[in-house]
Amino acid sequence: MSYVIKDVEKKHWLNIDRVINNATCDIITVVEPVYSYKAATQFDSIEECADIMKEIKAEGNYDIPVYATENVEELLEAEKKAKEQDDEALRKAAQKKLDEIVKDLKDKGMSDDDIRKTLSQGFVVSDEEVKQAKEE
């Protein structure tokens, strides 16, 4: 399993790099906020995360009380589930809109062939319609 460190308060993940100061030969830890956990430094264990957080705290350059360790596999699974839910909401919204358009066109007396021609030009599903389908 892989783990990343997240700044819970600021809601970003951390890219951590260790460099050597050429003048003093000291090892310096550089912590950079990144928007995605995919760009964050990954560690093999929670213990490695705890060790690097101790090093960061010992150096005193960064405030770390709001850092947390997250499991990358769980983040990937949550992202996949959210995408599936978004896709399902889009499908539901598109089907609902299609049904409404077909009903409206039939009520206007259009033939099935004319309806197909009209629908072959496509239709737009708004973000609001997708949001509404998500809530249903």
N, C-alpha and C positions, 0 to 999 in steps of 0.2 A: 504494500500500500504506500501511497505517497501522501504527504501532508504539506500544507502551506500555512503561512502565518498571515493573519488578517488584523488590521487595526479596526477594532469594532466601533470605536467612536467615530472615526472619519470614513468608515465603510470602504476601505480599499485594502488590497493585498500588498505584500511587501516583496520586493526584489532585493535580495541581500547579497552583497559582494564583499570579499575580504581582499584588501590590498596591502602592500608593504610600503611604508614611508621610507623612501630612499635615504633620507637624511638621518633618520634615527633607527632604521630597521625594525620599527614597531609595526605590528599588524593592526590595521585599522578596518573596522567593519563599516561599510557604507550601506545605508538602508534607503531604498527608493520606493515611494508609493507607486503602484501600478493599478490600472483600472480593472484588469481581469485576473482571476486566479490562474489562468493559463500562462500568463507572463510572469507570475510570481516564482520565486525560488522554491523548488520542491525538495522535501526531505524524506528520507526513508522511514523515519520513526518519529513518534511524539517526543521521545527522549532527545533526539537531535534538535528538534525545534526548541525544547526547553533549554538545551545547552547553548544554542546560539542566542536565545533571549537573555540568558545569564551573561554571556559575553557582551552583548549590546548594553545591558544595564551596567556592567562593570566598567565599560569604557566611558559611560556617562554622557555620551553625545546625543542620545535619543531617549525620549520618555516612553517607556513600554508598559505602563500598567493596564492599558486597554487593548493589548494584543491577545489574540486567541489562535489556537491551532485548529485547522479544518482539514477534513479528509477529502482528498481530491476525487476519489471514486464516488463519494456521496454527493459532491458538488456536480460531477458529471451526470449522475443519475437524476438529480433534481432538475438540472438543465434539460435533460432529455424528456423528463416527464412534463415540464412546463411547455416545451416545444410541441409535444404530442397534444397537450390540452389546447394550445393555440391553433394547431392544425385542425383539431376536431371542431373548435368554435368557428373557424373559417369555413369548414365544410358545411356545418349546420346553417350558418348565415347565408352562404351561397345557395344552398338548397331551398331555404325559406324564401329568399328573394326570387329565385327561379320559379318556384311554385306561384308566388304572387304575380309575377310578370305573365306567366302562362295563363293563369286565371283571368287576369285583366284583359289580355289579348283575346281570349275565348269569349269573354263577356262582350267585347267589341265586335264579335262576329268574324274574327279572322280564322282562316282555314289552318289546319295543322301544317301544311306546306309553307304558308305565309309566316306562321309562328316560327318555324325552323329557320327560315331566311332571316327573320328579324333577330332571332337569338344567335345566329351565326356571326353577327356583328359584335357579339359580346355584351356584357353588362358589368357594372362596377358594384362591388360590395364595399361599403364605407367602413372605416374603423369603428364608428359608432355601432353599426350593425353587428360587427364581430364582437365588440364589447358586450352588447346586449345578449348575443348568443352565448357568450361565456357565462353570463350571470344566470341564464336559464338552466 
